[in-house]
Amino acid sequence: MARRRSGVLLPVSALQHHGVGALGDPARRFIDWLSTAGFTVWQVLPLVPVDQNGSPYWARSDRAGNPALLDNNARDPGTEDDFADFRAAARWLRDYALFEALGAEQEGAPWWRWPAPLRDRDPDALAHAEQRLASAIDALAREQWRFDAQWRALRLHADSRGVRIFGDLPIYVAPDSVATWTAREQFALQASGEVAEVSGVPPDYFSADGQLWGNPLYDWERQKLDGFAYWLQRLGLQADRFDLLRIDHFRALAAYWAVPAHATTARTGQWRNAPGHELLQKVTSELPQLELVAEDLGVITPDVTALRQAYSMPGMRVVQFGFDGDPANLHLPHQHEVDSVIYTGTHDNDTTMGWYEHLTPFARDQVRRYFARSDNEVLDAMRRAVLSSVGKLAVLPAQDLLDLGSAARLNRPGTVAGNWGWRLPQEALTQPLALRYRDLNQLYNRSVG
């Protein structure tokens, strides 16, 4: 972030086709294309194992990698001694593998419905479970060994091509997660282990009822007592995995929306203060190598902006959000600031072509007048506005590179089914397209070298 850069937003999962592991040739070819096109950043979504709906933001583990991304044609990354060394070094792995093995043995029941000795982590019960499930635990640990090795190899390839990897950290974890099972005291849970209150956001751009996410909230007072050890551990792993990291829903570090556990919409929530300054002071002191970006979209109050700026964290501007009729809207290109990451849209937005097609006539006229372009030229004008912005980093979703419509949308906030299934069309990223973007990146001083 010390110089102007540009990147492409593409989930690693979008490189999967017919069971081919994305971490192999597909990811290397994508990195090569980025480099040829003058892009120096690849923004990904969380790499965690996903739920049955494919969401990377409902994490059973925010430290494990998604085994579905593995290149199964690759050899084991070393010897049995190497595997043993990995298991010893990855302190989170023992709990993760045991949690997943027990979850399968319990036929998918959430951990708070397991037999009490397992639910409450009785040492004898856990020791017997490790013996009983040794084969399954070993298989799960080997998956993570392979994931770690393949990801590190991909990072080296990206580094050799001048491409930085921009990761994403979900602010919350799933209720049924290894984190809530092993660190129950860090979360606002009932004595049973079930959630007391859940996460969400009030009514916003995406939903008139707000968004009811359902994740457990943190017990911030308890976290302060041990110096935010839980957060330092999770961020330390991300610092090892990525060059740059976005904290999703950053505003929850200033104040978060707490909704009663059994509410049917997020309307009944209320704001609660969070110790963001204390946490980020600790993070910058102990993880100085970690470059952070704040996802500061939605209801952003002055305290959120002050928190972000106090720790020199760029925020986000999304050009699609700019056209509400207010010429002072912060998302409009003429309002952008240097300490920002600029997007046409994010993984939660419609593609820009789909967005434009669904605008009201009034809003569409505003877009045409703003860019002084006709309907069929608006998407190109928005891409150029992002790349020419004063913002440090410009990011284009892959769908917007390819002029794709709503059928290529990745996620619809507030819905569960039917998301996360889009795949990058094979052979879509051509050499002529790379040369076109290389010219644009050079024109707007975003290519390196």
ABEGO torsion letter per residue (X at the ends): XABBBBBBBBBAAAABBGGBBAABAAAAAAAAAAAAAGBABBBBBBABBBBAAGBAABBABAABBBAAABBAABBBAEBAAAAAAAAAABAAAAAAAAAAAAAAAAGGBBAAABBAAAAAGBAAAAAAAAAAAAAAAAAAAAAAAAAAAAAAAAAAAAAAAGBBBBBBBBABBBABBAAAAABAAABBBBAAGBBABBBEBBBBAABAAEBBAGBBBBBAAAAAAAGGAAAAAAAAAAAAABABBBBBGAAAAABBBBBBAABABAAABBBBBBBAAAAAAAAAAABAABBBBBBBBEBBBAAAAAAAAAAGBBBBBBAAAABAGBAABAABAAABBABBBBBABBAABBBAAAAAAABBAAAAAAAAAAAGBBAAAAAAAAAAAAAABABABBBBBAAAAAGBBAAABABBBGBABGBGABBBBBGABBAAAAAAAAAAAAAAGABBX
